[in-house]
């Protein structure tokens, strides 16, 4: 992974109080949901 990308992800994870692995998983899950490839939980009120 590019060093600048890794550093940006680490800062973002720190800002969101997540581990780097947790942040990457969150980003991937959000991307999958937005693309319609991963269903939202039944209790998620967002469209």
CHARMM-style PDB file with segment names, atoms N, HN, CA, C and O in Angstrom:
ATOM      1  N   UNK     1       0.847  -1.164   0.000  1.00  0.00      PROA
ATOM      2  CA  UNK     1       0.000   0.000   0.000  1.00  0.00      PROA
ATOM      3  C   UNK     1       0.901   1.239   0.000  1.00  0.00      PROA
ATOM      4  O   UNK     1       1.934   1.273   0.669  1.00  0.00      PROA
ATOM      5  N   UNK     2       0.494   2.232  -0.749  1.00  0.00      PROA
ATOM      6  HN  UNK     2      -0.345   2.203  -1.292  1.00  0.00      PROA
ATOM      7  CA  UNK     2       1.228   3.487  -0.808  1.00  0.00      PROA
ATOM      8  C   UNK     2       1.318   4.109   0.589  1.00  0.00      PROA
ATOM      9  O   UNK     2       0.345   4.111   1.343  1.00  0.00      PROA
ATOM     10  N   UNK     3       2.483   4.630   0.915  1.00  0.00      PROA
ATOM     11  HN  UNK     3       3.274   4.629   0.303  1.00  0.00      PROA
ATOM     12  CA  UNK     3       2.722   5.180   2.252  1.00  0.00      PROA
ATOM     13  C   UNK     3       1.763   6.328   2.584  1.00  0.00      PROA
ATOM     14  O   UNK     3       1.279   6.416   3.712  1.00  0.00      PROA
ATOM     15  N   UNK     4       1.486   7.198   1.625  1.00  0.00      PROA
ATOM     16  HN  UNK     4       1.880   7.127   0.709  1.00  0.00      PROA
ATOM     17  CA  UNK     4       0.590   8.338   1.876  1.00  0.00      PROA
ATOM     18  C   UNK     4      -0.848   7.871   2.123  1.00  0.00      PROA
ATOM     19  O   UNK     4      -1.559   8.437   2.954  1.00  0.00      PROA
ATOM     20  N   UNK     5      -1.261   6.847   1.401  1.00  0.00      PROA
ATOM     21  HN  UNK     5      -0.684   6.388   0.726  1.00  0.00      PROA
ATOM     22  CA  UNK     5      -2.608   6.294   1.608  1.00  0.00      PROA
ATOM     23  C   UNK     5      -2.700   5.683   2.999  1.00  0.00      PROA
ATOM     24  O   UNK     5      -3.672   5.908   3.719  1.00  0.00      PROA
ATOM     25  N   UNK     6      -1.692   4.914   3.371  1.00  0.00      PROA
ATOM     26  HN  UNK     6      -0.902   4.731   2.785  1.00  0.00      PROA
ATOM     27  CA  UNK     6      -1.676   4.285   4.690  1.00  0.00      PROA
ATOM     28  C   UNK     6      -1.719   5.337   5.802  1.00  0.00      PROA
ATOM     29  O   UNK     6      -2.473   5.195   6.764  1.00  0.00      PROA
ATOM     30  N   UNK     7      -0.914   6.385   5.670  1.00  0.00      PROA
ATOM     31  HN  UNK     7      -0.301   6.501   4.889  1.00  0.00      PROA
ATOM     32  CA  UNK     7      -0.900   7.441   6.683  1.00  0.00      PROA
ATOM     33  C   UNK     7      -2.245   8.141   6.775  1.00  0.00      PROA
ATOM     34  O   UNK     7      -2.706   8.454   7.873  1.00  0.00      PROA
ATOM     35  N   UNK     8      -2.880   8.391   5.636  1.00  0.00      PROA
ATOM     36  HN  UNK     8      -2.506   8.137   4.744  1.00  0.00      PROA
ATOM     37  CA  UNK     8      -4.201   9.032   5.637  1.00  0.00      PROA
ATOM     38  C   UNK     8      -5.233   8.136   6.310  1.00  0.00      PROA
ATOM     39  O   UNK     8      -6.070   8.616   7.076  1.00  0.00      PROA
ATOM     40  N   UNK     9      -5.178   6.827   6.027  1.00  0.00      PROA
ATOM     41  HN  UNK     9      -4.499   6.437   5.405  1.00  0.00      PROA
ATOM     42  CA  UNK     9      -6.100   5.889   6.672  1.00  0.00      PROA
ATOM     43  C   UNK     9      -5.879   5.831   8.175  1.00  0.00      PROA
ATOM     44  O   UNK     9      -6.838   5.761   8.944  1.00  0.00      PROA
ATOM     45  N   UNK    10      -4.629   5.860   8.594  1.00  0.00      PROA
ATOM     46  HN  UNK    10      -3.850   5.917   7.970  1.00  0.00      PROA
ATOM     47  CA  UNK    10      -4.326   5.827  10.023  1.00  0.00      PROA
ATOM     48  C   UNK    10      -4.864   7.080  10.724  1.00  0.00      PROA
ATOM     49  O   UNK    10      -5.407   6.988  11.825  1.00  0.00      PROA
ATOM     50  N   UNK    11      -4.716   8.235  10.098  1.00  0.00      PROA
ATOM     51  HN  UNK    11      -4.274   8.309   9.204  1.00  0.00      PROA
ATOM     52  CA  UNK    11      -5.260   9.469  10.694  1.00  0.00      PROA
ATOM     53  C   UNK    11      -6.782   9.399  10.788  1.00  0.00      PROA
ATOM     54  O   UNK    11      -7.365   9.761  11.810  1.00  0.00      PROA
ATOM     55  N   UNK    12      -7.418   8.932   9.719  1.00  0.00      PROA
ATOM     56  HN  UNK    12      -6.944   8.638   8.889  1.00  0.00      PROA
ATOM     57  CA  UNK    12      -8.876   8.814   9.687  1.00  0.00      PROA
ATOM     58  C   UNK    12      -9.348   7.853  10.773  1.00  0.00      PROA
ATOM     59  O   UNK    12     -10.309   8.141  11.486  1.00  0.00      PROA
ATOM     60  N   UNK    13      -8.677   6.717  10.896  1.00  0.00      PROA
ATOM     61  HN  UNK    13      -7.896   6.483  10.316  1.00  0.00      PROA
ATOM     62  CA  UNK    13      -9.037   5.738  11.927  1.00  0.00      PROA
ATOM     63  C   UNK    13      -8.913   6.358  13.311  1.00  0.00      PROA
ATOM     64  O   UNK    13      -9.787   6.181  14.160  1.00  0.00      PROA
ATOM     65  N   UNK    14      -7.838   7.076  13.531  1.00  0.00      PROA
ATOM     66  HN  UNK    14      -7.128   7.220  12.842  1.00  0.00      PROA
ATOM     67  CA  UNK    14      -7.630   7.727  14.832  1.00  0.00      PROA
ATOM     68  C   UNK    14      -8.734   8.740  15.113  1.00  0.00      PROA
ATOM     69  O   UNK    14      -9.248   8.805  16.230  1.00  0.00      PROA
ATOM     70  N   UNK    15      -9.105   9.538  14.096  1.00  0.00      PROA
ATOM     71  HN  UNK    15      -8.687   9.485  13.189  1.00  0.00      PROA
ATOM     72  CA  UNK    15     -10.179  10.524  14.252  1.00  0.00      PROA
ATOM     73  C   UNK    15     -11.507   9.863  14.612  1.00  0.00      PROA
ATOM     74  O   UNK    15     -12.292  10.416  15.382  1.00  0.00      PROA
ATOM     75  N   UNK    16     -11.754   8.680  14.055  1.00  0.00      PROA
ATOM     76  HN  UNK    16     -11.115   8.231  13.430  1.00  0.00      PROA
ATOM     77  CA  UNK    16     -13.006   7.955  14.289  1.00  0.00      PROA
ATOM     78  C   UNK    16     -12.917   6.971  15.460  1.00  0.00      PROA
ATOM     79  O   UNK    16     -13.850   6.208  15.709  1.00  0.00      PROA
ATOM     80  N   UNK    17     -11.792   6.997  16.171  1.00  0.00      PROA
ATOM     81  HN  UNK    17     -11.034   7.617  15.969  1.00  0.00      PROA
ATOM     82  CA  UNK    17     -11.566   6.118  17.328  1.00  0.00      PROA
ATOM     83  C   UNK    17     -11.697   4.639  16.958  1.00  0.00      PROA
ATOM     84  O   UNK    17     -12.301   3.851  17.686  1.00  0.00      PROA
ATOM     85  N   UNK    18     -11.113   4.283  15.804  1.00  0.00      PROA
ATOM     86  HN  UNK    18     -10.622   4.923  15.213  1.00  0.00      PROA
ATOM     87  CA  UNK    18     -11.109   2.898  15.350  1.00  0.00      PROA
ATOM     88  C   UNK    18      -9.671   2.438  15.150  1.00  0.00      PROA
ATOM     89  O   UNK    18      -8.753   3.248  15.022  1.00  0.00      PROA
ATOM     90  N   UNK    19      -9.500   1.133  15.127  1.00  0.00      PROA
ATOM     91  HN  UNK    19     -10.246   0.475  15.232  1.00  0.00      PROA
ATOM     92  CA  UNK    19      -8.206   0.578  14.719  1.00  0.00      PROA
ATOM     93  C   UNK    19      -8.105   0.743  13.199  1.00  0.00      PROA
ATOM     94  O   UNK    19      -9.107   0.983  12.525  1.00  0.00      PROA
ATOM     95  N   UNK    20      -6.910   0.616  12.678  1.00  0.00      PROA
ATOM     96  HN  UNK    20      -6.096   0.422  13.226  1.00  0.00      PROA
ATOM     97  CA  UNK    20      -6.743   0.704  11.226  1.00  0.00      PROA
ATOM     98  C   UNK    20      -7.541  -0.390  10.539  1.00  0.00      PROA
ATOM     99  O   UNK    20      -8.212  -0.134   9.539  1.00  0.00      PROA
ATOM    100  N   UNK    21      -7.476  -1.609  11.066  1.00  0.00      PROA
ATOM    101  HN  UNK    21      -6.931  -1.816  11.879  1.00  0.00      PROA
ATOM    102  CA  UNK    21      -8.246  -2.710  10.468  1.00  0.00      PROA
ATOM    103  C   UNK    21      -9.748  -2.435  10.540  1.00  0.00      PROA
ATOM    104  O   UNK    21     -10.475  -2.695   9.581  1.00  0.00      PROA
ATOM    105  N   UNK    22     -10.207  -1.913  11.666  1.00  0.00      PROA
ATOM    106  HN  UNK    22      -9.617  -1.701  12.444  1.00  0.00      PROA
ATOM    107  CA  UNK    22     -11.621  -1.576  11.804  1.00  0.00      PROA
ATOM    108  C   UNK    22     -12.045  -0.506  10.817  1.00  0.00      PROA
ATOM    109  O   UNK    22     -13.143  -0.567  10.264  1.00  0.00      PROA
ATOM    110  N   UNK    23     -11.185   0.469  10.594  1.00  0.00      PROA
ATOM    111  HN  UNK    23     -10.293   0.518  11.043  1.00  0.00      PROA
ATOM    112  CA  UNK    23     -11.499   1.546   9.655  1.00  0.00      PROA
ATOM    113  C   UNK    23     -11.588   1.017   8.227  1.00  0.00      PROA
ATOM    114  O   UNK    23     -12.497   1.380   7.480  1.00  0.00      PROA
ATOM    115  N   UNK    24     -10.640   0.156   7.852  1.00  0.00      PROA
ATOM    116  HN  UNK    24      -9.902  -0.139   8.459  1.00  0.00      PROA
ATOM    117  CA  UNK    24     -10.658  -0.422   6.511  1.00  0.00      PROA
ATOM    118  C   UNK    24     -11.921  -1.260   6.320  1.00  0.00      PROA
ATOM    119  O   UNK    24     -12.556  -1.192   5.268  1.00  0.00      PROA
ATOM    120  N   UNK    25     -12.290  -2.049   7.331  1.00  0.00      PROA
ATOM    121  HN  UNK    25     -11.774  -2.104   8.186  1.00  0.00      PROA
ATOM    122  CA  UNK    25     -13.516  -2.843   7.230  1.00  0.00      PROA
ATOM    123  C   UNK    25     -14.737  -1.940   7.095  1.00  0.00      PROA
ATOM    124  O   UNK    25     -15.630  -2.228   6.298  1.00  0.00      PROA
ATOM    125  N   UNK    26     -14.790  -0.854   7.861  1.00  0.00      PROA
ATOM    126  HN  UNK    26     -14.065  -0.620   8.508  1.00  0.00      PROA
ATOM    127  CA  UNK    26     -15.918   0.079   7.780  1.00  0.00      PROA
ATOM    128  C   UNK    26     -16.018   0.691   6.383  1.00  0.00      PROA
ATOM    129  O   UNK    26     -17.105   0.778   5.813  1.00  0.00      PROA
ATOM    130  N   UNK    27     -14.875   1.116   5.836  1.00  0.00      PROA
ATOM    131  HN  UNK    27     -13.991   1.046   6.299  1.00  0.00      PROA
ATOM    132  CA  UNK    27     -14.855   1.705   4.487  1.00  0.00      PROA
ATOM    133  C   UNK    27     -15.355   0.692   3.452  1.00  0.00      PROA
ATOM    134  O   UNK    27     -16.151   1.032   2.576  1.00  0.00      PROA
ATOM    135  N   UNK    28     -14.887  -0.535   3.558  1.00  0.00      PROA
ATOM    136  HN  UNK    28     -14.240  -0.811   4.269  1.00  0.00      PROA
ATOM    137  CA  UNK    28     -15.314  -1.560   2.604  1.00  0.00      PROA
ATOM    138  C   UNK    28     -16.809  -1.857   2.729  1.00  0.00      PROA
ATOM    139  O   UNK    28     -17.504  -1.975   1.720  1.00  0.00      PROA
ATOM    140  N   UNK    29     -17.301  -1.977   3.955  1.00  0.00      PROA
ATOM    141  HN  UNK    29     -16.737  -1.881   4.775  1.00  0.00      PROA
ATOM    142  CA  UNK    29     -18.732  -2.246   4.152  1.00  0.00      PROA
ATOM    143  C   UNK    29     -19.596  -1.101   3.612  1.00  0.00      PROA
ATOM    144  O   UNK    29     -20.618  -1.346   2.971  1.00  0.00      PROA
ATOM    145  N   UNK    30     -19.188   0.143   3.866  1.00  0.00      PROA
ATOM    146  HN  UNK    30     -18.358   0.342   4.386  1.00  0.00      PROA
ATOM    147  CA  UNK    30     -19.943   1.297   3.351  1.00  0.00      PROA
ATOM    148  C   UNK    30     -19.950   1.298   1.829  1.00  0.00      PROA
ATOM    149  O   UNK    30     -20.982   1.562   1.212  1.00  0.00      PROA
ATOM    150  N   UNK    31     -18.824   1.008   1.232  1.00  0.00      PROA
ATOM    151  HN  UNK    31     -17.986   0.793   1.734  1.00  0.00      PROA
ATOM    152  CA  UNK    31     -18.740   0.965  -0.226  1.00  0.00      PROA
ATOM    153  C   UNK    31     -19.637  -0.141  -0.790  1.00  0.00      PROA
ATOM    154  O   UNK    31     -20.330   0.062  -1.787  1.00  0.00      PROA
ATOM    155  N   UNK    32     -19.616  -1.303  -0.149  1.00  0.00      PROA
ATOM    156  HN  UNK    32     -19.053  -1.468   0.661  1.00  0.00      PROA
ATOM    157  CA  UNK    32     -20.477  -2.403  -0.592  1.00  0.00      PROA
ATOM    158  C   UNK    32     -21.953  -2.050  -0.452  1.00  0.00      PROA
ATOM    159  O   UNK    32     -22.748  -2.346  -1.344  1.00  0.00      PROA
ATOM    160  N   UNK    33     -22.325  -1.420   0.659  1.00  0.00      PROA
ATOM    161  HN  UNK    33     -21.679  -1.179   1.383  1.00  0.00      PROA
ATOM    162  CA  UNK    33     -23.725  -1.021   0.850  1.00  0.00      PROA
ATOM    163  C   UNK    33     -24.151  -0.008  -0.198  1.00  0.00      PROA
ATOM    164  O   UNK    33     -25.219  -0.141  -0.796  1.00  0.00      PROA
ATOM    165  N   UNK    34     -23.319   1.006  -0.425  1.00  0.00      PROA
ATOM    166  HN  UNK    34     -22.451   1.113   0.060  1.00  0.00      PROA
ATOM    167  CA  UNK    34     -23.658   2.061  -1.385  1.00  0.00      PROA
ATOM    168  C   UNK    34     -23.788   1.516  -2.804  1.00  0.00      PROA
ATOM    169  O   UNK    34     -24.557   2.050  -3.602  1.00  0.00      PROA
ATOM    170  N   UNK    35     -23.049   0.468  -3.121  1.00  0.00      PROA
ATOM    171  HN  UNK    35     -22.424   0.035  -2.473  1.00  0.00      PROA
ATOM    172  CA  UNK    35     -23.114  -0.113  -4.460  1.00  0.00      PROA
ATOM    173  C   UNK    35     -24.234  -1.144  -4.586  1.00  0.00      PROA
ATOM    174  O   UNK    35     -24.473  -1.678  -5.669  1.00  0.00      PROA
ATOM    175  N   UNK    36     -24.926  -1.426  -3.462  1.00  0.00      PROA
ATOM    176  HN  UNK    36     -24.731  -0.992  -2.582  1.00  0.00      PROA
ATOM    177  CA  UNK    36     -26.008  -2.400  -3.485  1.00  0.00      PROA
ATOM    178  C   UNK    36     -25.544  -3.841  -3.418  1.00  0.00      PROA
ATOM    179  O   UNK    36     -26.318  -4.755  -3.701  1.00  0.00      PROA
ATOM    180  N   UNK    37     -24.297  -4.054  -3.050  1.00  0.00      PROA
ATOM    181  HN  UNK    37     -23.668  -3.311  -2.820  1.00  0.00      PROA
ATOM    182  CA  UNK    37     -23.749  -5.402  -2.999  1.00  0.00      PROA
ATOM    183  C   UNK    37     -23.717  -5.986  -1.590  1.00  0.00      PROA
ATOM    184  O   UNK    37     -23.289  -7.123  -1.394  1.00  0.00      PROA
ATOM    185  N   UNK    38     -24.163  -5.217  -0.624  1.00  0.00      PROA
ATOM    186  HN  UNK    38     -24.511  -4.293  -0.783  1.00  0.00      PROA
ATOM    187  CA  UNK    38     -24.162  -5.672   0.763  1.00  0.00      PROA
ATOM    188  C   UNK    38     -25.401  -5.095   1.426  1.00  0.00      PROA
ATOM    189  O   UNK    38     -25.530  -3.874   1.521  1.00  0.00      PROA
ATOM    190  N   UNK    39     -26.316  -5.941   1.888  1.00  0.00      PROA
ATOM    191  HN  UNK    39     -26.211  -6.933   1.811  1.00  0.00      PROA
ATOM    192  CA  UNK    39     -27.553  -5.412   2.459  1.00  0.00      PROA
ATOM    193  C   UNK    39     -27.346  -4.692   3.776  1.00  0.00      PROA
ATOM    194  O   UNK    39     -26.469  -5.050   4.562  1.00  0.00      PROA
ATOM    195  N   UNK    40     -28.157  -3.682   4.010  1.00  0.00      PROA
ATOM    196  HN  UNK    40     -28.870  -3.392   3.372  1.00  0.00      PROA
ATOM    197  CA  UNK    40     -28.167  -2.985   5.284  1.00  0.00      PROA
ATOM    198  C   UNK    40     -28.876  -3.856   6.316  1.00  0.00      PROA
ATOM    199  O   UNK    40     -29.733  -4.666   5.962  1.00  0.00      PROA
ATOM    200  N   UNK    41     -28.521  -3.690   7.594  1.00  0.00      PROA
ATOM    201  HN  UNK    41     -27.825  -3.032   7.881  1.00  0.00      PROA
ATOM    202  CA  UNK    41     -29.269  -4.412   8.624  1.00  0.00      PROA
ATOM    203  C   UNK    41     -30.746  -3.992   8.615  1.00  0.00      PROA
ATOM    204  O   UNK    41     -31.073  -2.867   8.237  1.00  0.00      PROA
ATOM    205  N   UNK    42     -31.614  -4.884   9.027  1.00  0.00      PROA
ATOM    206  HN  UNK    42     -31.348  -5.798   9.334  1.00  0.00      PROA
ATOM    207  CA  UNK    42     -33.056  -4.602   9.039  1.00  0.00      PROA
ATOM    208  C   UNK    42     -33.403  -3.390   9.889  1.00  0.00      PROA
ATOM    209  O   UNK    42     -34.392  -2.713   9.611  1.00  0.00      PROA
ATOM    210  N   UNK    43     -32.617  -3.101  10.914  1.00  0.00      PROA
ATOM    211  HN  UNK    43     -31.813  -3.651  11.140  1.00  0.00      PROA
ATOM    212  CA  UNK    43     -32.941  -1.990  11.805  1.00  0.00      PROA
ATOM    213  C   UNK    43     -32.298  -0.661  11.358  1.00  0.00      PROA
ATOM    214  O   UNK    43     -32.332   0.312  12.112  1.00  0.00      PROA
ATOM    215  N   UNK    44     -31.721  -0.604  10.160  1.00  0.00      PROA
ATOM    216  HN  UNK    44     -31.694  -1.394   9.548  1.00  0.00      PROA
ATOM    217  CA  UNK    44     -31.091   0.609   9.646  1.00  0.00      PROA
ATOM    218  C   UNK    44     -32.147   1.444   8.933  1.00  0.00      PROA
ATOM    219  O   UNK    44     -32.669   1.015   7.904  1.00  0.00      PROA
ATOM    220  N   UNK    45     -32.475   2.630   9.453  1.00  0.00      PROA
ATOM    221  HN  UNK    45     -32.051   2.979  10.289  1.00  0.00      PROA
ATOM    222  CA  UNK    45     -33.548   3.437   8.858  1.00  0.00      PROA
ATOM    223  C   UNK    45     -33.147   4.195   7.603  1.00  0.00      PROA
ATOM    224  O   UNK    45     -34.013   4.754   6.929  1.00  0.00      PROA
ATOM    225  N   UNK    46     -31.856   4.230   7.266  1.00  0.00      PROA
ATOM    226  HN  UNK    46     -31.153   3.776   7.813  1.00  0.00      PROA
ATOM    227  CA  UNK    46     -31.433   4.992   6.085  1.00  0.00      PROA
ATOM    228  C   UNK    46     -31.938   4.328   4.800  1.00  0.00      PROA
ATOM    229  O   UNK    46     -32.067   3.105   4.738  1.00  0.00      PROA
ATOM    230  N   UNK    47     -32.221   5.131   3.789  1.00  0.00      PROA
ATOM    231  HN  UNK    47     -32.117   6.124   3.839  1.00  0.00      PROA
ATOM    232  CA  UNK    47     -32.675   4.571   2.490  1.00  0.00      PROA
ATOM    233  C   UNK    47     -31.595   3.811   1.785  1.00  0.00      PROA
ATOM    234  OT1 UNK    47     -31.820   3.287   0.694  1.00  0.00      PROA
TER     235      UNK     47
END
